[in-house]
Amino acid sequence: MGLRDVLFGRTRPVPPQLDNLFALPTAALTLETELDLVPSGEGGLCFKAGSGESEITSDAEIRELVSLGDPTGVDLTTDSFGFRWVTVRDADLSSLVTRLHGANTTLVEHGLGSRMLCAVVGFVPKTPPADGAVRLVYLLKQGTFYPFAPRDGQQRDNELELRVRSFLDGDLPLEKDLSRWMALWNLPVG
């Protein structure tokens, strides 16, 4: 970045930080022992749709690239806000994380890095009754996680989110700025 960029307020896009995703299996053990939450087997990557410098031109190309030779359990959807989601289903959390990381890396390599927003992995109660489901949201550009606990009627369980944060503080890099803990309603990740 040169002096002109500084003077005119131009900035370089922040590249996604991918490797923190691999801390999720350890955090999952903590969630299971402390809050009786287990992985749902679903995860997703969210990115902004649109034109630009991407070499990818179709959903079929995205699906082929991110499936890494195994197209089972990979879907593409568009949410009500126009954001694109690559969702992956895999019962094994380590494998799910590896597939999400691989999909993310592939999308970055094909010009979508500046449009990548977040990764989400679902956790559900192991034994009923329980507090409810939680999604761990990974902010790709910050390299931090936050818990999101949606409830019926577009409500969130803030108490559960704070409990999850207190238990995972040593396992994951957590987002300290609570204003970044955005609600992600109607996620394609359970």
C-alpha positions in Angstrom: 0.0 0.0 0.0 1.5 3.3 -1.1 1.2 6.9 0.1 -1.7 7.6 -2.4 -3.7 4.8 -0.9 -3.3 6.2 2.6 -4.2 9.7 1.5 -7.3 8.6 -0.4 -8.5 6.1 2.2 -8.0 3.0 0.2 -7.2 -0.2 2.0 -6.3 -3.7 1.0 -8.8 -6.4 1.8 -8.0 -8.4 4.8 -7.2 -12.0 3.8 -9.2 -14.7 5.6 -7.5 -16.4 8.5 -8.3 -20.1 8.1 -6.2 -22.1 10.5 -8.1 -21.4 13.7 -10.9 -23.7 12.5 -8.7 -26.6 13.5 -9.3 -25.7 17.2 -12.9 -26.7 17.0 -12.5 -30.5 17.8 -10.9 -29.6 21.1 -13.6 -27.0 21.9 -16.2 -29.7 21.1 -14.9 -31.8 23.9 -15.4 -28.9 26.3 -18.9 -28.2 25.0 -19.9 -31.8 25.5 -18.5 -32.2 29.0 -19.6 -28.8 30.3 -22.9 -28.0 28.4 -23.9 -31.4 27.0 -23.6 -30.1 23.4 -22.3 -32.2 20.5 -21.6 -31.4 16.9 -24.7 -31.4 14.6 -22.6 -32.7 11.7 -23.3 -29.5 9.7 -21.1 -26.6 8.8 -21.1 -23.7 6.3 -19.2 -21.0 4.7 -20.8 -17.7 3.9 -19.6 -15.3 1.2 -20.9 -12.3 -0.6 -22.3 -13.1 -4.1 -21.5 -10.8 -7.0 -19.2 -10.2 -9.8 -15.5 -9.4 -9.5 -12.2 -11.0 -10.0 -13.4 -14.5 -9.2 -12.5 -17.2 -11.7 -15.6 -19.1 -10.7 -18.6 -18.5 -12.8 -21.3 -21.0 -11.8 -22.7 -23.0 -8.9 -21.6 -26.2 -10.5 -18.0 -25.0 -10.6 -18.2 -24.0 -6.9 -19.7 -27.4 -6.0 -17.0 -29.2 -7.9 -14.2 -27.2 -6.4 -15.3 -27.4 -2.8 -16.4 -31.0 -2.8 -12.7 -32.1 -3.0 -13.6 -35.3 -4.8 -16.6 -36.1 -2.5 -19.7 -34.3 -3.6 -21.9 -36.0 -1.0 -23.1 -33.6 1.7 -22.1 -30.4 -0.1 -24.9 -27.9 -1.0 -25.0 -24.3 -2.2 -27.8 -21.9 -1.1 -28.6 -18.2 -1.1 -30.1 -16.7 2.1 -32.8 -14.1 2.3 -30.1 -11.3 2.3 -28.5 -12.6 -0.9 -25.4 -14.1 0.8 -24.2 -17.4 -0.6 -23.6 -20.4 1.6 -21.6 -23.6 1.0 -22.9 -26.1 3.4 -21.2 -29.3 4.3 -22.6 -32.3 6.2 -20.2 -34.8 7.8 -20.8 -36.7 11.1 -17.1 -36.6 12.1 -16.2 -33.1 13.3 -12.5 -33.4 12.4 -13.5 -34.3 8.9 -16.1 -31.6 8.7 -13.5 -29.0 9.8 -11.0 -30.3 7.2 -13.7 -30.1 4.5 -14.7 -26.5 5.5 -11.0 -25.5 5.6 -10.4 -27.1 2.2 -13.5 -25.4 0.7 -12.5 -22.1 2.1 -8.9 -22.4 0.8 -10.2 -23.3 -2.6 -12.6 -20.4 -2.8 -9.8 -18.0 -1.7 -7.4 -19.5 -4.3 -10.1 -18.8 -7.0 -10.5 -15.1 -6.2 -13.3 -15.1 -3.6 -11.1 -14.3 -0.6 -12.2 -10.7 -0.2 -15.8 -11.9 -0.2 -15.5 -14.6 2.4 -17.4 -13.6 5.6 -17.7 -16.4 8.1 -17.8 -20.1 8.8 -20.4 -21.7 11.0 -20.5 -25.1 12.8 -23.7 -26.3 14.6 -23.9 -27.9 18.0 -27.0 -29.5 19.4 -28.0 -31.0 22.8 -26.8 -34.5 23.4 -29.5 -35.5 25.8 -32.9 -33.8 26.2 -33.9 -31.6 27.9 -31.1 -29.2 27.4 -30.4 -25.5 27.0 -30.7 -25.6 23.2 -28.6 -25.5 20.1 -25.6 -23.2 19.5 -23.8 -22.2 16.4 -20.1 -21.3 16.6 -19.5 -18.5 14.2 -16.0 -18.0 12.9 -15.2 -14.5 11.7 -12.7 -15.3 8.9 -11.2 -11.8 8.7 -10.8 -11.4 12.5 -9.8 -15.0 13.1 -12.1 -15.2 16.1 -15.2 -17.2 17.1 -18.4 -16.3 18.9 -21.4 -18.4 19.9 -24.9 -17.7 18.5 -27.8 -19.4 20.2 -31.0 -18.8 18.2 -34.5 -19.4 19.6 -38.0 -19.3 18.2 -39.3 -16.1 16.8 -35.9 -14.6 16.0 -34.8 -14.4 19.7 -31.4 -15.4 21.0 -30.4 -17.0 24.2 -27.8 -14.5 25.4 -27.3 -16.3 28.7 -26.3 -19.5 26.9 -24.0 -17.6 24.5 -22.2 -16.1 27.5 -22.0 -19.5 29.2 -20.5 -21.0 26.0 -18.0 -18.1 25.9 -17.0 -18.7 29.5 -16.3 -22.4 28.9 -14.5 -21.9 25.6 -12.3 -19.0 26.5 -9.2 -21.2 26.8 -10.0 -23.4 23.8 -10.7 -20.9 21.0 -9.8 -17.3 20.1 -13.1 -15.7 21.0 -14.3 -12.3 19.7 -14.0 -9.9 22.6 -16.1 -7.1 20.9 -19.7 -8.2 21.6 -21.0 -5.8 18.9 -19.5 -8.2 16.4 -21.7 -11.1 17.8 -24.2 -10.6 15.0 -27.4 -12.6 14.8 -27.5 -15.0 11.8 -31.1 -15.9 11.4 -32.4 -18.8 9.2 -28.9 -20.3 8.8 -28.7 -23.3 6.5 -26.6 -24.9 9.3 -28.4 -26.9 12.0 
